[in-house]
Amino acid sequence: MEDKKFTMIDEEFICDVCHEKVPKLNYTARDHCNHCLSSKHVDINPGDRKADCKGTLIPINIEKGPKDKYKIVYKCAKCGAIKRNVMADDDNFDKVLEIMQNNSMK
């Protein structure tokens, strides 16, 4: 049987990077910290929790996707994998701008 490509898991957590409490999103699955924008490499497909890596996903870029949805581009600090997560409505906009500015200087 084929696994679903998206599993809905929306739960609060404490960020491993900035140690802030991250609330549930309440409209889709929460998949990154809304304070520092970091994430954790726990999924193969969104929400499946099947990745063995468990490394920190560091935000390296912001890109515009289909339907004007912006995505955070991550690079795993442990295995080097590149992942993308849709930005959340409550993401720290100053951090988004910082990532965009750092990327434009490259």
PyMOL commands that set and color helices and strands:
alter all, ss='L'
color gray80, all
select helices_A, chain A and resi 66-68+93-104
alter helices_A, ss='H'
color red, helices_A
select strands_A, chain A and resi 13-14+21-22+39-40+56-64+70-76+82-86
alter strands_A, ss='S'
color yellow, strands_A
deselect
rebuild
show_as cartoon
